[in-house]
Amino acid sequence: MSDSPDSTPRSETPPFDAEDVHRLRIAIGRISRRMGIFASEEGLTRSQSALLATVARHETIGVRELAEIEGLNPTMCSRMVSKLDEAGLLSRSSDADDKRVVRVHITPAGAALSAQLRAQRTALFARHLADLSEHHLDALHAALPALEALSERVAASGRRPAEEAQL
């Protein structure tokens, strides 16, 4: 079964060898680390920034669901939510239907910071994209669906990195 939208069967020859996979991982990691600079300038870790962005997208979300989306254990997620709550960026409440469930809400300050970080990251990307050749821009545009699919698969794997490495 193929993940491609046109359902074309995969070739028997893998398109990426180990070196290609390594290069792709390094490139994505470098971009991710560079984007993390904006969060650190605001006193956030990359994980806190990602968590804030997820809550901003949902406006209200359960801690367990948030932990799943971010690939965190619920205890670590709860600690991060507490720090962001103390900073006035998020707030917590009990679920109206089930008091055992904790809901996380974006505050106006959190929404503003999340929007600011998103705008800064987008501007940085746009600036660097503008410097690329038409050939590279076309290749990146064509690769977007594949990168999104890869991102979804990695996020949905549900395994810890050590477990993934053993497969």
TORKOLTI-273657 format. One record per residue (C-alpha): residue number from 1; chain; x negated, y, z. Coordinates in pm, whole numbers, plus 50000, padded with zeros to 5 digits. Layout:
N
    k  c      x      y      z
  NUM  A      X      Y      Z
...
END
This chain:
167
    k  c      x      y      z
    1  A  50000  50000  50000
    2  A  49866  50342  49907
    3  A  49903  50668  50096
    4  A  49893  50867  49774
    5  A  50215  51036  49668
    6  A  50199  50884  49319
    7  A  50166  50528  49458
    8  A  49870  50455  49235
    9  A  49688  50148  49369
   10  A  49346  50207  49522
   11  A  49039  50101  49338
   12  A  48859  49796  49473
   13  A  48550  50015  49512
   14  A  48568  50234  49822
   15  A  48556  50602  49721
   16  A  48341  50695  50021
   17  A  48027  50521  50134
   18  A  47894  50562  50488
   19  A  47690  50869  50391
   20  A  47995  51037  50233
   21  A  48202  50970  50545
   22  A  47921  51114  50757
   23  A  47901  51429  50538
   24  A  48279  51481  50557
   25  A  48280  51438  50935
   26  A  47990  51680  50978
   27  A  48153  51942  50752
   28  A  48486  51922  50936
   29  A  48309  51932  51273
   30  A  48108  52242  51179
   31  A  48421  52424  51069
   32  A  48601  52322  51387
   33  A  48317  52438  51610
   34  A  48300  52773  51429
   35  A  48671  52826  51479
   36  A  48623  52751  51849
   37  A  48412  53063  51888
   38  A  48722  53282  51889
   39  A  48873  53080  52174
   40  A  48555  53099  52380
   41  A  48547  53478  52334
   42  A  48890  53479  52504
   43  A  48771  53254  52788
   44  A  48934  52938  52653
   45  A  48784  52603  52561
   46  A  48862  52462  52216
   47  A  49093  52210  52383
   48  A  49278  52482  52571
   49  A  49310  52684  52252
   50  A  49449  52383  52063
   51  A  49693  52311  52345
   52  A  49806  52676  52348
   53  A  49860  52668  51970
   54  A  50069  52352  51997
   55  A  50290  52500  52268
   56  A  50321  52821  52064
   57  A  50443  52618  51763
   58  A  50703  52437  51974
   59  A  50778  52725  52216
   60  A  50890  52462  52472
   61  A  50758  52106  52496
   62  A  50727  51827  52751
   63  A  50385  51765  52906
   64  A  50385  51400  52793
   65  A  50469  51492  52434
   66  A  50205  51766  52444
   67  A  49947  51517  52571
   68  A  50032  51277  52287
   69  A  50004  51546  52022
   70  A  49671  51667  52157
   71  A  49531  51318  52220
   72  A  49487  51381  52593
   73  A  49579  51169  52890
   74  A  49876  51322  53075
   75  A  49669  51405  53384
   76  A  49411  51601  53184
   77  A  49688  51772  52990
   78  A  49859  51871  53313
   79  A  49532  52020  53444
   80  A  49487  52221  53128
   81  A  49847  52341  53146
   82  A  49784  52449  53506
   83  A  49483  52658  53402
   84  A  49677  52819  53119
   85  A  49969  52876  53357
   86  A  49737  53049  53606
   87  A  49612  53269  53320
   88  A  49971  53369  53239
   89  A  49965  53208  52894
   90  A  50205  52920  52968
   91  A  50473  52850  53226
   92  A  50623  52527  53354
   93  A  50969  52419  53456
   94  A  51161  52102  53529
   95  A  51370  51959  53249
   96  A  51740  52044  53289
   97  A  51846  51681  53232
   98  A  51563  51497  53407
   99  A  51390  51671  53696
  100  A  51094  51432  53670
  101  A  51005  51575  53329
  102  A  50790  51889  53320
  103  A  50850  52130  53033
  104  A  50586  52376  52918
  105  A  50682  52715  52772
  106  A  50477  52975  52588
  107  A  50475  53315  52759
  108  A  50472  53644  52567
  109  A  50101  53680  52653
  110  A  50034  53325  52536
  111  A  50224  53379  52211
  112  A  50031  53701  52148
  113  A  49694  53536  52215
  114  A  49783  53235  52002
  115  A  49886  53465  51714
  116  A  49565  53666  51755
  117  A  49346  53353  51747
  118  A  49534  53220  51445
  119  A  49491  53552  51260
  120  A  49117  53560  51340
  121  A  49066  53203  51219
  122  A  49270  53265  50905
  123  A  49072  53581  50826
  124  A  48742  53396  50874
  125  A  48856  53115  50644
  126  A  48984  53360  50384
  127  A  48656  53552  50389
  128  A  48454  53236  50330
  129  A  48695  53095  50073
  130  A  48657  53417  49874
  131  A  48284  53345  49844
  132  A  48333  53002  49686
  133  A  48329  52926  49316
  134  A  48653  52857  49126
  135  A  48538  52495  49096
  136  A  48509  52455  49474
  137  A  48835  52641  49536
  138  A  49017  52411  49294
  139  A  48861  52104  49459
  140  A  48962  52224  49807
  141  A  49314  52301  49694
  142  A  49346  51957  49537
  143  A  49205  51798  49854
  144  A  49457  51964  50092
  145  A  49715  51680  50082
  146  A  49442  51421  50140
  147  A  49291  51617  50430
  148  A  49636  51662  50584
  149  A  49704  51288  50548
  150  A  49367  51206  50705
  151  A  49439  51448  50989
  152  A  49779  51287  51052
  153  A  49633  50936  51053
  154  A  49353  51028  51293
  155  A  49594  51212  51523
  156  A  49847  50928  51518
  157  A  49593  50651  51578
  158  A  49658  50667  51953
  159  A  49319  50522  52031
  160  A  49044  50674  52238
  161  A  48719  50745  52042
  162  A  48539  50452  52209
  163  A  48816  50214  52102
  164  A  48809  50351  51745
  165  A  48432  50296  51722
  166  A  48470  49927  51808
  167  A  48710  49855  51519
END
